[in-house]
Amino acid sequence: METYGRHEYPGRLFIVEGVDGSGKSTQIALLRQWLISEGYTVFFSEWNSSPLVKKTTSRGKKKQLLTPTTFSLIHATDFADRTEHDIIPPLKAGAIVLADRYIYTAFARDVARNVDRQWVRELYQFAVKPTMAFYYRVPLEVSLSRILTGRSELKYYEAGMDLGLSNDPAESFKLFQQRIVNEYEAMVDEFDLTVMDATLPIPEQQRRMRKLIRPYLQSVRRIRTSAQDSAWAGLAREMRPSHADLQGRHRG
Amino acid sequence: MTRLEFYGIDAIHLKERDEILPGRLIVIEGTDGVGRSTQLHLLRPWLESSGYAVVDTEMTRSELIGAGLKQAKEGHTLGPITLNLFYATDFVDRFESLILPALRAGFIVLTDRYIYSLMARAIVRGADPLWIRSIYGLALIPDAIFYLRISVDDLIPRVLQRGGFDHWESGMDMKMGGDLFDSFVNYQMRLLEQFDAMAGEYGFEVIDAVQPVERIVEQLKERMFPLLPQG
């Protein structure tokens, strides 16, 4: 079994991290669009989305069966399934893999839930080390107002209600998020996270992200060279006579 | 009293809470088809008739993940790392929601397999031994581990009698041989190697599983008796 830092694949892995409301998902979605338009093969993987595990996780959450340790393990199981299907094979094939949240989400959330810091790091030893890991740093007031305005209800585990920090979900959420932010900040040096200023205008953040990624793309294979080529290719396809046309011509 | 001792990190923080566990944690280990459950079925009534409250537990029975794990094993997309973590989640769920509460309440916990089978299976499936050990490092060191030992040659007729070779018990997820039988032999041989390697390290009490069922249960009772709370 390969462990963290030992994997060597021709592909690239870029991941985004940050608290809810930091805008990281917006940034990685924009990055994905750009990479596709540049002709790269892009694979996208989202936290907590394994078809094998998702149902068990949501059942555990709904019935409140999860302790901090099983919460941690079930998310690691989900991540393992995505590592074995959505991350390692495309990286081996030379694709660009983008992940919205990665192991650092688990480290931040699980430790905020009092899971042992070292134990959870060892649990994720099988993970591939990202080419670059972006951390979208945002003042807590900003992310909280983005999340809490217009939201009717916070879910039990999402608000960290299992920790018993407060009986008020919004208050519990704030305290829980603060703990998560503290963990992220401590990981910046530990895992060499690239800190991004998430208070800047969206296009400016995106411009910076693309600039940082570009040097790592040099030897990555493209299916097309650029968006322009692909536009031409699309046009050429449209102008080519269809199968039906050809058959009609034969008959005529 | 089960002592608050762990193989690795006390990730559940039992020491911090000064837990007292007046129960006993007794493990029966051994490979597939060796006769563990037969022994447990004989031990439970013996303990209960002697006045001890008993809880038993076995793999894949967790409320959280039992059904999901079964479903995942029926498909064909389950990779080895994911499989290992499914089992780890199953174990920790049973550990926290069943084993620990029973030990706190003074029960005798009889467990059909513990972390040793899980580690052996994981290592045979290519897991990094350090990785898998660190995960299961949160497990309590049991009061006793009885290991029912058998050779592959002696195991084969039992498994046939019981209904034949099972897909997972033959390691067919890794195709360890040209057919079910070859894969079974290779897989079980490698599992037994792991068990034997662990026997010394973890202090297994080895019991020869080739003996008649009655002889084995007598030996188990004899060795278990001094471990039980007296008076």
Interface residues (C-beta under 8 A of the other chain):
Chain A: M1 T3 S50 P51 L52 V53 K55 T56 R59 G60 L65 L66 T67 T69 T70 L73 I74 A76 T77 A80 D81 T83 E84 H85 N114 V115 D116 Q118 W119 V120 E122 L123 Q125 F126
Chain B: G8 I9 D10 A11 I12 H13 E63 L64 I65 A67 G68 A72 G75 T77 L78 G79 P80 I81 T82 N84 L85 F86 A88 T89 V92 D93 E96 S97 G126 A127 D128 L130 W131 S134 I135 G137 L138
